[in-house]
Amino acid sequence: MNKVLENLIERVAALPKAAQEEVVRSVIEIEQRHTGVYRLDDEERADILEALEEMKRGEVAGNDEAAALFARLRG
């Protein structure tokens, strides 16, 4: 680790908790751009699991419903 990064870590450690959390989110975003790995947060994971359950229950839009939605969104 280079000296600039070491110094930055020390400075971040002195920041308030909210600022530290912001730094963490930023670093994770940078990591994802460089590694191609996206890590879901708890809310995203819950949304996906709920969507899968809806699909299992057959709660999906048919072709006509989907076409109507896209037509409406196109304006």
C-alpha positions as CSV (number, residue, x, y, z in Angstrom):
1,M,0.0,0.0,0.0
2,N,1.4,3.4,-0.9
3,K,1.8,6.2,1.5
4,V,-1.0,8.3,0.0
5,L,-3.4,5.5,0.5
6,E,-2.2,4.9,4.1
7,N,-2.6,8.6,4.9
8,L,-6.1,8.6,3.3
9,I,-7.2,5.6,5.4
10,E,-6.0,7.4,8.6
11,R,-8.0,10.6,7.6
12,V,-11.1,8.6,6.8
13,A,-10.9,6.9,10.2
14,A,-11.2,10.3,11.8
15,L,-14.3,11.2,9.9
16,P,-17.8,10.9,11.4
17,K,-19.5,7.5,10.9
18,A,-21.9,8.8,8.2
19,A,-18.9,10.1,6.2
20,Q,-17.1,6.8,6.6
21,E,-20.1,4.9,5.3
22,E,-20.2,7.2,2.3
23,V,-16.5,6.5,1.6
24,V,-17.2,2.7,1.9
25,R,-20.0,2.9,-0.6
26,S,-17.8,4.9,-3.0
27,V,-14.9,2.4,-2.8
28,I,-17.3,-0.5,-3.4
29,E,-18.7,1.2,-6.5
30,I,-15.1,1.8,-7.8
31,E,-14.3,-1.9,-7.0
32,Q,-17.3,-3.0,-9.0
33,R,-16.4,-1.0,-12.0
34,H,-12.9,-2.4,-12.0
35,T,-13.7,-6.1,-11.2
36,G,-17.0,-6.5,-13.0
37,V,-18.5,-7.9,-9.8
38,Y,-21.7,-6.4,-8.5
39,R,-22.7,-7.3,-4.9
40,L,-26.4,-7.0,-4.1
41,D,-27.3,-5.2,-0.9
42,D,-30.0,-6.7,1.4
43,E,-32.8,-4.7,-0.1
44,E,-31.9,-5.7,-3.7
45,R,-31.6,-9.3,-2.7
46,A,-35.0,-9.3,-1.0
47,D,-36.6,-7.7,-4.1
48,I,-35.1,-10.3,-6.3
49,L,-36.3,-13.2,-4.1
50,E,-39.8,-11.7,-3.9
51,A,-39.9,-11.4,-7.7
52,L,-38.8,-15.1,-8.0
53,E,-41.6,-16.1,-5.6
54,E,-44.1,-14.0,-7.7
55,M,-43.0,-15.9,-10.8
56,K,-43.4,-19.2,-9.1
57,R,-47.0,-18.3,-8.2
58,G,-47.6,-17.3,-11.8
59,E,-48.0,-13.6,-11.0
60,V,-46.5,-12.4,-14.3
61,A,-47.8,-10.1,-17.0
62,G,-48.9,-11.7,-20.2
63,N,-47.7,-10.6,-23.6
64,D,-50.6,-8.2,-24.2
65,E,-50.2,-6.6,-20.8
66,A,-46.5,-6.1,-21.3
67,A,-47.0,-4.7,-24.8
68,A,-49.6,-2.2,-23.4
69,L,-47.2,-1.1,-20.7
70,F,-44.4,-0.5,-23.1
71,A,-46.7,1.4,-25.4
72,R,-47.9,3.6,-22.5
73,L,-44.3,4.2,-21.4
74,R,-43.2,5.3,-24.9
75,G,-45.9,8.0,-24.7
